[in-house]
Amino acid sequence: MPIVGAGSADKGSGRGGTRAAAIARYALLWIAVGAALALLALALVDGPPGDATLPPVQQTQLAHAVRAAGCRLQRAEPGQRLVPPADGPSGTAARPAFYDRAPPVGQLTAAVRRGVIVIYHRPAATRDRLAHLRALQEAVPGGTVVAPYVQMPHAVAAAAYRRVLACPRFTDAAIDAIRLFRGRHIGTGPDR
């Protein structure tokens, strides 16, 4: 003869076991969410490994920053070519981004014509300097291209329409000059 209460007890303990498992899953879910939020907070505070923060601004006047960095400002007359290039025919423009491999020069000059600042560097730039260039690009992502330039006679240079800031050394002072150059000339191309 079956015992009437035995089946109920099993079902009850089954429900109790299911309830305990649900509580454990709920607790584990909250622990995982908390850990993910903690990792996200650390990433936002410290940034990903290898990230560079830009040095503090030392100069507020472009002419002073250029002089302090030992850079040179160049302005092209119509028909004159600067190195790196700061003018060319209209066409398909390189989109603002950080490039490991340079887009075609025609796309870079088309970007300059649209008011985008192109920051050129030697292909052999150090990892630290590339991190600084990436931070420069990310500071104004819609208006900055960073790309290597094989025939680069300077350590780093920035180009706006018919203007080049050429720096023989890539220093924190050169970063200051690039920031101010970009601030002054972004959006100045004829094809905006």
N, C-alpha and C positions, 0 to 999 in steps of 0.2 A: 504494500500500500504506500503510495507516495505521500511524502510529507508536504503539506501545503505551503508551509513557510519557507522551506529550503530554497525553492526556485526564486522566491522574492528576495531572499537574503543574497543570493548570487547576483541577481540583477541589481540589487541595491549597491553591493560592493563594486559591481562593474561600473555603475554610474559614479560612485565615489572615486574609483580609479580613473575614470574618464575625466571627472572634474579636476582631480589632482594633476592629471597630465595637461589639461587645458590651462590651469594656473601656471604650471611650469613653463609651457610654451609662451604664455603671455609675459611672464617674467623674463624669459630669454629674449623675447622680441624687444622689450624695453631696454634691456642691457645692450643688445646689438645696436639699437637706435642711439642710445647714449654714447656708445663707443664711436659710432659713425659721426655723430655731432662733434665729439671731442677731436677726432682726426680732422674734420673739416675746419674747426676753429684753429687748430695748429697750422694747417696748410694756409689759411688766410693770414695768420699772424707771421709765420716764418716764410711762406712761399714754398714752392717746390724746390727740391734739392738743385743746386746749381744756379738758382735764380740770383740776379744781381739787383741791388737797389741802386738808384742813381745817386751820385754824390750830391751833397747840398749845393744849392746855387751860391756862387761866390760873387758873380758880377750881375748887374742889372742893365747895363748899357752894352749894346752889341759891340761898339767900337772898342770899349775897354776890355771886353771878353776876348775879342779877336787879338788884341795886343798882348794880353796876359797869356794867351795860349800859343803865341808865336805863329798864328794862322795868317792867312791872307784872303781878303775879299776881292773877288774878280767880277767884273761886269762886262759882258760881251756887247760889242757894237754889232749892228745888223751884219750878218754874213760871217762874223768871227766865230770860231769854234773854240770852246773851252774844254779842258780835260780835268775831270770827267765831263761828259756832255750835259749841257743845260738847255738845249734847244734842238729841234728837229721837226720833221713833218708831223702833221696830225695823223692820227691812226688809232689803232686799238691800244689802249693804255694798260699797263701793268696795274693790277689792283693793289691797293695799299696792303702790305704784308711784310713779313720778314722772310727773305729768300735765302736758302742755302746755295742754290744755283741761280745765277742772274737770269732774268728774262732777257729776251733780245733787246738790244740798246734802243731800237725804235719804239718799243713798248715803254721803256723807262722815260725817254724824252717825251712821248705822248702823255705820260702821267704828269711830268713837269708842266707841260702845256695846260693841263687841267688844274694846276694849282697844288699838286701833291709835291711834297718835299722828298727827294730821293737822297738817302744817305748811302754813300759808297764806301767800301772798305777793301783793303787788300785781302785776297783769298787766304793768306796765311795769318790772319788775325788770331790772337790768342783766345782761348775759351772764355777767359774773364771778360775780355773786350767784346766778344760776341754777345755775352750775357748783358753787358751794358747797352749794346746796340739794340738787342731785343727789348730791353726795358724802355729805351727811347721810342721804339716803334709802338710799343703797347701804351705809352703815355698819350699818344695822339694816333690811335689806330686807323682812323679814317683818312688821315692826311699824310701818312708817312710810309715810304717804301725803304727797306734796308736790303742792300744787295752787294755781293762782291763785284769787283771790277778788275779784270785781269791786267789791263794796261794802267793801273793806278800808280801815278807818280807820288802820291801823298799817302800818309798813314790812314787818314780818314778825310772825307770831304762830304759836303752837303750841297745839293743843287736845287735851285729854284729856277723859274723861267729866266734865262739869260744871266744868271748869277751863280757863282760858285764860292763856297767857303772852303778853302784848302788848308789842311793842317798837316805839317810835316811830322808831328808826334801825336799819338793818341793818348792824351792825358785827361785828367778830370777837368782841367781848364778848357780843353778842346770840347768836352761834353757841354760845358757851360755855353761856349760859343755856338755850338750846334743848336742847342735849345733856343737861344735868342734869335739865331738866324731863322730857324723854323717859325718861331712866333712872329717875326717880322714879315716873312715872305709866303707863308702858307696861303693858298687861295689866290695867288697873283698871276696865274697863267692866263693866256689869252683865250683858251678854249673852255673856260669854266662854264 
